[in-house]
């Protein structure tokens, strides 16, 4: 009979580091930050190395640590645009998402107008303060006599 060869159990620092990396990835960005802080507390070069690795591997700034689907899409079984199989519900969902997008766009326009009005009010206040702060000197515009 044919038997599969038995390989020695993989061990060593690289395997341990890889397992630790996967363990931290499974727990999210908070686990990476906690490990980094613990590294700084125990021995600062370890914390600095973890910080450098997090920046280099883009774990520090990405929204999700893992390359697979996000937690939200895994929880709901796929993307938000995936059909439910019910045409009436899909039409309702599409209409609701369209309405929410329109509300978001109109709110962004409102914020833009609000910022513009605030900027104009601040500029008008600056100009009013500038007029009252500067003493009016009619002789500044008059030509000087050369002696």
C-alpha positions as CSV (number, residue, x, y, z in Angstrom):
1,X,0.0,0.0,0.0
2,X,1.0,3.6,-0.6
3,X,1.4,5.8,2.4
4,X,1.9,9.5,2.5
5,X,5.3,10.6,3.7
6,X,5.2,12.3,7.1
7,X,6.9,15.6,7.2
8,X,8.3,17.1,10.4
9,X,6.0,19.6,12.0
10,X,6.7,23.1,10.7
11,X,8.2,25.2,13.4
12,X,10.6,28.0,13.8
13,X,10.3,31.8,14.0
14,X,9.0,32.4,10.5
15,X,6.1,29.9,11.0
16,X,5.4,31.5,14.4
17,X,5.4,35.0,12.9
18,X,3.1,33.9,10.1
19,X,0.6,32.3,12.5
20,X,0.7,35.4,14.7
21,X,0.1,37.6,11.6
22,X,-2.9,35.6,10.7
23,X,-4.2,35.6,14.2
24,X,-3.9,39.4,14.4
25,X,-5.5,39.8,11.0
26,X,-8.5,37.7,12.1
27,X,-9.0,40.1,15.1
28,X,-8.7,43.3,13.1
29,X,-6.8,46.6,13.3
30,X,-7.4,47.0,17.0
31,X,-5.4,43.8,17.7
32,X,-2.5,45.1,15.6
33,X,-2.5,48.4,17.5
34,X,-2.7,46.6,20.8
35,X,0.3,44.5,19.8
36,X,2.2,47.5,18.7
37,X,1.5,49.3,22.0
38,X,2.5,46.2,23.9
39,X,5.7,46.0,21.8
40,X,6.6,49.6,22.7
41,X,5.9,48.9,26.4
42,X,8.0,45.8,26.5
43,X,10.9,46.8,24.3
44,X,10.6,49.9,22.1
45,X,12.3,48.5,19.0
46,X,9.7,45.8,18.8
47,X,6.9,48.4,18.8
48,X,8.8,50.4,16.2
49,X,9.2,47.3,14.0
50,X,5.5,46.5,14.3
51,X,4.6,50.1,13.4
52,X,6.9,50.0,10.4
53,X,5.4,46.7,9.3
54,X,1.9,48.0,9.7
55,X,2.7,51.0,7.5
56,X,4.6,48.9,5.0
57,X,1.9,46.3,4.7
58,X,-0.8,49.0,4.6
59,X,-2.5,47.5,7.6
60,X,-2.4,50.9,9.4
61,X,-4.4,52.9,6.8
62,X,-6.7,50.3,5.1
63,X,-10.3,50.0,6.1
64,X,-10.1,46.3,6.3
65,X,-7.0,44.3,7.3
66,X,-7.8,41.1,5.3
67,X,-7.9,41.0,1.5
68,X,-11.2,39.0,1.5
69,X,-14.7,40.5,1.7
70,X,-15.4,42.9,4.5
71,X,-17.1,41.9,7.7
72,X,-20.3,43.7,6.7
73,X,-20.6,41.9,3.3
74,X,-19.8,38.6,4.9
75,X,-22.5,39.1,7.5
76,X,-25.1,39.9,5.0
77,X,-24.0,37.3,2.5
78,X,-22.6,39.4,-0.3
79,X,-22.7,42.9,-1.7
80,X,-25.5,45.4,-1.2
81,X,-26.4,45.3,-4.9
82,X,-26.9,41.5,-5.0
83,X,-30.4,40.5,-6.0
84,X,-32.5,39.0,-3.2
85,X,-34.6,37.0,-5.7
86,X,-37.7,39.0,-4.9
87,X,-38.4,41.5,-7.7
88,X,-40.7,43.7,-5.5
89,X,-38.1,43.9,-2.7
90,X,-35.3,44.6,-5.2
91,X,-37.3,47.5,-6.7
92,X,-38.0,48.9,-3.2
93,X,-34.3,48.6,-2.3
94,X,-33.2,50.2,-5.5
95,X,-35.6,53.1,-5.0
96,X,-34.6,53.6,-1.4
97,X,-30.9,53.6,-2.3
98,X,-31.5,56.1,-5.1
99,X,-33.5,58.3,-2.7
100,X,-30.8,58.1,-0.1
101,X,-28.1,59.0,-2.7
102,X,-30.2,62.0,-3.8
103,X,-30.6,63.1,-0.1
104,X,-26.8,62.7,0.4
105,X,-26.1,64.8,-2.7
106,X,-28.5,67.5,-1.7
107,X,-27.0,67.6,1.8
108,X,-23.5,67.9,0.3
109,X,-24.8,70.8,-1.8
110,X,-26.4,72.4,1.3
111,X,-23.1,72.1,3.2
112,X,-21.3,73.7,0.3
113,X,-23.7,76.6,0.3
114,X,-23.4,76.9,4.1
115,X,-19.6,77.0,3.8
116,X,-19.8,79.6,1.1
117,X,-22.1,81.7,3.1
118,X,-19.9,81.4,6.2
119,X,-16.8,82.3,4.1
120,X,-18.7,85.4,2.7
121,X,-19.8,86.5,6.1
122,X,-16.2,86.2,7.4
123,X,-14.8,88.1,4.5
124,X,-17.4,90.8,4.9
125,X,-16.6,91.1,8.6
126,X,-12.9,91.3,7.7
127,X,-13.5,94.1,5.2
128,X,-15.7,96.0,7.7
129,X,-13.0,95.6,10.4
130,X,-10.4,96.7,7.9
131,X,-12.3,99.9,7.0
132,X,-12.9,100.8,10.7
133,X,-9.3,100.0,11.8
134,X,-7.5,102.0,9.1
135,X,-7.5,105.8,9.8
136,X,-8.7,107.8,6.9
137,X,-5.8,110.0,5.7
138,X,-6.7,112.3,2.8
139,X,-3.1,113.6,2.5
140,X,-1.8,110.2,1.6
141,X,-3.2,110.5,-1.9
142,X,-2.2,114.1,-2.4
143,X,1.0,114.8,-4.4
144,X,4.0,115.9,-2.3
145,X,5.8,119.1,-2.9
146,X,9.4,118.7,-3.8
147,X,11.7,121.2,-2.1
